[in-house]
Amino acid sequence: MPTTLIRHALAAAARGWYVFPLTPGDKRPLRGFTDWERHATTDPERIHAMWTRAPFNVGIACGPSGLVVLDLDRPHPGESPPPAWNLPGVHEGADVLAALCEQAGQPLPLETFTVRTGRGGTHLYFAAPSDVVLGNTAGRLGWKIDTRARGGYVVGPGSVASHGTYEVLHAPNPAPLPTWLTERLTTPAVPKADTFTGAVPAAYADVSAYTLAALRGEVETVLSAATGSRNNTLNAAAFRLGRLVAAGYLPRHLAEACLHHAAELAGLGFHETAATIRSGLDAGQRHPRRAAA
């Protein structure tokens, strides 16, 4: 365990991210280590000296690292969305982000460094904007979405907490924080979910019942696929939905969001899933569905 954690701490530092030790098996800084933002480091020698002492979890100080991290959390057992977010298809922070993207007419910002948290949520790492200083927020973007920036930290990959291990799902360099998200984090008013007209997982007032039924059917097909056939099933589902996208019946962002969620529940890995969904949708869009929807 210490060797694994050292490796992850060094890997984060190699990206220019400032790390510091967290309590073993916990998400909190070491007792007495209160000035963690100033003492976080990228020095390999200091990291090696510290992490050989004990299996410390890895904290990443977002401010010095130039990061803004979206924390898409999952509800605790028995927890339900508040009334403003009690919409069809909205069950966790990832669904809320999909809804916000649809409202803004923006794609899901998935092509960035991504970590699955110990509880099964998602951390999306972004490069902080250079023209504005962002701090931490809790729920400002929506239910189960927090942000960590200056003055905040995240539990880094390799760390082990009570509910599981933090694992890298996708490892490109962090993409710049989308401008529209920066604007929402710096303006006083935050759009509320009750401005949406419907959600699966977001607002699609012009999507027909036929199309939504087709979408649900493809999701169920992926979820019920037998082990060993899931990736092929996902590709076929993406192809069929791509045909509806090309015909103008279904927004591609909605198809992508639902297929990603179904693939995750089916146990498929992120890299394989992203490539399969993209390929299937692209192929389907070359053969538009002509039947009325």
Phi, psi and omega in degrees: 000311178303319180297317179297316181291322175301315181300318179291321178297317179293323179296319178296316180297324179297336176276359182089014180266134183274124186245158176207160186280138171254160179304133179307130179071014185220170180257001184264149174299159177303148178302129181088348181270068189275331183263051187294328182294324180281329185265354176300151190218160169243008183285115182302323181294316178295321179296313181297317181297321182288311188282351172280349181282325184193163180281065180292140169291166187254119172260140177243117179282113189291319183301300179299333182278353181069036185244148163236124183245125173272122179258104180264102188267165175250149182291155174283160180308130179085355181274135181241157177299148173293165184308321183295336181244014179277074185239152177303132178086354179259109183235344184200180184300324179298323178292322178296318178299319178300320178295317179296320179298317180295317179300323181275354183068035184240152177286159173296129184276069187266345183274071180203172181297127189227135180233136171271129183280171181299331180268004179092007174278194184223136169252121174256117182269131177230151173287130182293145177295149183273345187257004179208146178261121179255142175252199180274149173224155177230104177078006182294321178285332181159176181302131176066022172238115172248160174233146178236126180215227180301131182086003181232167177217163174235156173283124188276167178304148181091339181290150181237121177244186188299331184261355179149190185259144175276120188236139176287127176260328184208131193237035171287174172296147179303133176286156173301142176300125181307139184303321183293329176287322175302316180297320181290333179275349182243000177255147184298320185267131177250124179306140181258155183293336184286000172277350179282151179267347180174166184205129171209065003269001180234197188272124178217074184295334184264007178272127185286160177299324178301312182295317179296324177295320177296319179297313179299320180298319179293321177299315179296325177297317178295317182294329184265001182295144180286151176304135182098340180243003188294320182293318178296321178296318178298318180297317180294320179296318179296321178300312182295320178290327177300325178296322177290324177299313182297328180280355178087011182271339190220127175293134182299322182300322179293315178300315180299313182299315182293319180293320177299316181294316179297318181296320178297315179296330180279354176091016179276147180286156186298310185299312180298318182297311183300315181294318182295315181296315180299315181295315181295316179295317179300315180296317179297324181291344175278354180225074185304142175286130183258344181293149179293144180240000000 
